[in-house]
C-alpha cells in the first residue's frame, strides 16, 4: 500500500459509501488496523486543504483529546443515533 509521505498516512484507494451509509473498506486497511467486520468506526473530517478524512475506533481515541467528545455524549459513544 502506498504512503503519502515516508512514515506517514496510508492510501488504500477508493471506498464506496453504500445507500445504507456503510463503507466498504479495503482488506489491507482492515488488516493494518485490526478491524473485524462488522464493527463501528468513527469518521473524522480532515482539513479543508487535504479534503480527506480519518477512520478510527472509539478504543483508539481513548488516549486522545477528542475522546472528551465521546465521553461527554454517551449516545454518540454508543453509536446510537435515533
N, C-alpha and C positions, 0 to 999 in steps of 0.2 A: 504494500500500500504506500503511495507517495505521501510525502510530508510537504507542507508549505515552506518551512524553514528547518534547518538541522536542529533536532531535538524538540521540534515544535508540534503543531497540530497535525493530525492525520486528515487525509482527504480520501473518502471512500467512493465518491461518485454521486450519482443521483439517487434520491429516495423518493418514493411516491406516497402522497397522503391519500388514503382511501376515502370513500364517501362517508364512512363512519368515523373519520378522524384518526384512523390508525395509520401508523408509519411503518412501512416495510423497510427495515434497515438491512444492511449488508451483513452476511455471515462473518466477515472479517471483523467488523465493528463489534458485533455481539461477542465474538471470541475475545477480542482485545480487552473489552471492559467487563468480561464475565457476566454478561446479561443473559438470563434464561427466559425464554419466551413461554407464555406471555408474562410481561412484567410492566409495572408502572414506572414511567420516567418523567423527569422534569425537563421541559423545553424552555430555554432561556434565550432571549434575543441577543444578538451580537451588536456590535457598533453599527452606526449608520454607514460608516466608511467601508466596513467589510461586507455588510449585508448578510452575514452568516448567522449561525445560531449554535448554541451548545445544548447537548443532550446529556443529562446526568441522572443520577438517582438520589432520592432523599437521603439514603445512607451515606453516599459520598459527600453530600452537602453538610453533614453534621459538624465538621470542623471548620466551616466557613462562616463568614459574617452574614451571608444571605440566608443561613438557616433560621435566623431570627424571624424571617417572614413566615416560614412554615411553622415554627414554634408558636407564633402568635396567632395562627389561623389553623386550628385543628382540622376543620373540614377540608381545607386545601391540602394539608399534610396527609390526610386520609384519602385523597383523591375523590372526594365527594363533591360533586358539582351541581347536584339537583336539590 
